[in-house]
Amino acid sequence: MDNIQIYIGYAAGLLGFLPFILLIASMRRGITKPNLAGWVLYTIAMVMIVASSIALGAWQAVWLAVAYVIGQSLVIGVSFKTGYFAFSRFDYGCMFISFFGLILWIYTSNPLYALVLNVTVDGLGTLAIAKKLYLHPGTESTVAWASSFLIAILNVFAVASFDISNALYPVYLVFANALITGLSLRPATS
């Protein structure tokens, strides 16, 4: 079963670029207008998730997160032309939580702290996107988020063991993408 899980993890990682291609296309058409600050926070948290997952031995399902780091970096680059930049107290708080996870990891030599706190940061970022979509329907790419949701489901099948170290991020990702996909299905308001 381990070999199949490795290949599923690789497949999820490769497919993980698709939502970012769709998102960037939506940004270039002027449909999606991301907050650059939010994407910077997402990327910081994702780098920490990748590093702590690797340190915890969660190799099979980490490839999607690696693809997300690369894809999010590309979104940041495109956001300079199509997005906006606004750091809020919420963003600063999320950044503090992310770096606090790193400090706990260094201090305790336990990467699980960094994983849990950075999945929390990612979750807070997802809630911020959900709030934006609730208040301003039609401002995210439904196709990009729906593909992220399906790829996240695939990635769960790459999880080697369903303990917190291996399954926390992949399982969280399914629920986060389901939430945003569902909200993005609401029709845009004029």
Phi, psi and omega per residue, in radians:
M1 nan -0.576 -3.117
D2 -1.014 -0.712 -3.141
N3 -1.108 -0.708 3.112
I4 -1.121 -0.736 3.141
Q5 -1.098 -0.658 3.101
I6 -1.092 -0.795 -3.133
Y7 -1.181 -0.632 3.063
I8 -1.116 -0.727 3.090
G9 -1.071 -0.755 3.077
Y10 -1.075 -0.783 -3.128
A11 -1.075 -0.781 3.123
A12 -1.075 -0.695 3.115
G13 -1.096 -0.785 3.114
L14 -1.148 -0.765 3.117
L15 -1.183 -0.381 -3.129
G16 -1.074 -0.288 3.084
F17 -1.356 -0.448 -3.075
L18 -0.978 -0.863 -3.131
P19 -1.023 -0.568 -3.123
F20 -1.301 -0.593 3.041
I21 -1.098 -0.795 3.123
L22 -1.141 -0.724 -3.141
L23 -1.123 -0.783 3.139
I24 -1.129 -0.671 3.073
A25 -1.084 -0.719 3.104
S26 -1.139 -0.659 3.103
M27 -1.132 -0.753 -3.102
R28 -1.183 -0.479 3.080
R29 -1.439 -0.095 3.117
G30 1.474 0.189 -3.132
I31 -1.409 -0.864 -3.113
T32 -1.729 2.260 3.129
K33 -2.168 1.552 -3.073
P34 -1.335 2.662 3.008
N35 -1.510 2.004 -3.106
L36 -0.975 -0.680 3.137
A37 -1.052 -0.764 3.129
G38 -1.088 -0.697 3.137
W39 -1.241 -0.564 3.058
V40 -1.119 -0.760 3.111
L41 -1.117 -0.769 3.086
Y42 -0.973 -0.749 -3.084
T43 -1.213 -0.715 3.084
I44 -1.046 -0.833 3.129
A45 -1.081 -0.692 -3.106
M46 -1.173 -0.680 3.080
V47 -1.061 -0.734 3.118
M48 -1.168 -0.654 3.106
I49 -1.125 -0.773 3.115
V50 -1.073 -0.868 -3.088
A51 -1.090 -0.793 -3.119
S52 -1.238 -0.605 3.085
S53 -1.107 -0.758 3.112
I54 -1.107 -0.766 3.132
A55 -1.097 -0.518 3.131
L56 -1.513 -0.081 3.114
G57 1.476 0.304 -3.140
A58 -1.535 1.095 -3.029
W59 -1.268 -0.704 -2.990
Q60 -1.067 -0.696 -3.046
A61 -1.748 0.132 -3.070
V62 -1.421 -0.313 -3.016
W63 -1.148 -0.547 3.068
L64 -1.144 -0.719 3.104
A65 -1.126 -0.638 3.078
V66 -1.102 -0.773 3.096
A67 -1.072 -0.650 3.124
Y68 -1.133 -0.679 3.101
V69 -1.047 -0.799 -3.139
I70 -1.163 -0.836 -3.137
G71 -1.086 -0.731 3.127
Q72 -1.139 -0.628 3.089
S73 -1.110 -0.680 3.089
L74 -1.153 -0.711 3.103
V75 -1.067 -0.714 3.105
I76 -1.037 -0.789 3.130
G77 -1.033 -0.787 -3.136
V78 -1.253 -0.519 -3.118
S79 -1.090 -0.422 3.116
F80 -1.057 -0.479 3.139
K81 -1.732 -0.559 -2.981
T82 -1.998 -0.219 -3.067
G83 -1.819 -2.828 3.070
Y84 -2.389 2.862 -3.060
F85 -2.247 2.033 3.122
A86 -2.633 1.820 3.063
F87 -1.457 2.252 3.099
S88 -1.919 3.050 3.047
R89 -1.059 -0.619 3.078
F90 -1.016 -0.817 3.136
D91 -1.075 -0.766 3.111
Y92 -1.110 -0.681 3.094
G93 -1.097 -0.736 3.104
C94 -1.109 -0.704 3.128
M95 -1.123 -0.692 3.098
F96 -1.070 -0.809 3.138
I97 -1.045 -0.746 -3.132
S98 -1.068 -0.846 -3.134
F99 -1.245 -0.515 3.050
F100 -1.095 -0.678 3.067
G101 -1.060 -0.711 3.100
L102 -1.111 -0.767 3.141
I103 -1.107 -0.746 3.090
L104 -1.070 -0.720 3.121
W105 -1.056 -0.835 -3.131
I106 -1.114 -0.790 -3.072
Y107 -1.185 -0.711 -3.055
T108 -1.736 -0.174 -3.036
S109 1.065 0.446 3.130
N110 -2.074 1.824 -3.119
P111 -1.190 -0.209 3.131
L112 -1.084 -0.614 3.090
Y113 -1.040 -0.799 3.136
A114 -1.119 -0.711 3.135
L115 -1.075 -0.893 -3.091
V116 -1.089 -0.811 -3.108
L117 -1.187 -0.600 3.141
N118 -1.389 -0.479 2.959
V119 -1.172 -0.625 3.052
T120 -1.080 -0.783 3.103
V121 -1.059 -0.795 3.110
D122 -1.034 -0.738 3.115
G123 -1.099 -0.701 3.079
L124 -1.115 -0.684 3.068
G125 -1.100 -0.688 3.102
T126 -1.123 -0.707 3.093
L127 -1.121 -0.611 3.089
A128 -1.131 -0.734 3.094
I129 -1.147 -0.705 3.120
A130 -1.061 -0.747 3.116
K131 -1.093 -0.785 3.121
K132 -1.041 -0.777 -3.130
L133 -1.167 -0.609 3.105
Y134 -1.145 -0.758 -3.120
L135 -1.367 -0.541 -3.075
H136 -2.329 1.314 -3.127
P137 -1.028 2.636 3.087
G138 1.475 0.188 -3.099
T139 -1.770 0.165 3.063
E140 -2.322 2.754 3.139
S141 -1.445 1.905 3.116
T142 -1.042 -0.737 -3.120
V143 -1.087 -0.742 3.131
A144 -1.115 -0.791 -3.108
W145 -1.237 -0.657 3.103
A146 -1.126 -0.690 3.092
S147 -1.170 -0.641 3.063
S148 -1.068 -0.708 3.127
F149 -1.083 -0.835 -3.133
L150 -1.133 -0.695 3.123
I151 -1.180 -0.640 3.087
A152 -1.100 -0.677 3.072
I153 -1.083 -0.800 3.093
L154 -0.999 -0.745 -3.090
N155 -1.098 -0.530 3.106
V156 -1.050 -0.569 3.131
F157 -1.254 -0.164 3.078
A158 -1.567 -0.167 -3.098
V159 -1.137 2.204 -3.081
A160 -1.268 -0.758 3.091
S161 -2.554 2.519 -3.062
F162 -1.569 1.154 2.969
D163 -1.968 3.012 -3.047
I164 -1.068 -0.628 -3.109
S165 -1.137 -0.675 -3.064
N166 -1.630 -0.614 -2.955
A167 -1.810 -0.281 -3.043
L168 -0.944 -0.996 -3.067
Y169 -1.183 -0.842 -3.139
P170 -1.032 -0.716 -3.139
V171 -1.230 -0.765 3.075
Y172 -0.960 -0.753 -3.067
L173 -1.054 -0.631 3.095
V174 -1.066 -0.852 -3.107
F175 -1.178 -0.701 3.138
A176 -1.096 -0.809 -3.135
N177 -1.208 -0.568 3.073
A178 -1.106 -0.749 3.129
L179 -1.053 -0.891 -3.090
I180 -1.185 -0.674 3.105
T181 -1.071 -0.814 3.132
G182 -1.039 -0.782 3.128
L183 -1.198 -0.545 -3.121
S184 -1.281 -0.251 3.104
L185 -1.328 -0.262 3.102
R186 -1.155 2.415 -3.132
P187 -1.152 2.558 3.109
A188 -1.158 2.546 3.068
T189 -1.735 2.667 -3.129
S190 -1.530 nan nan
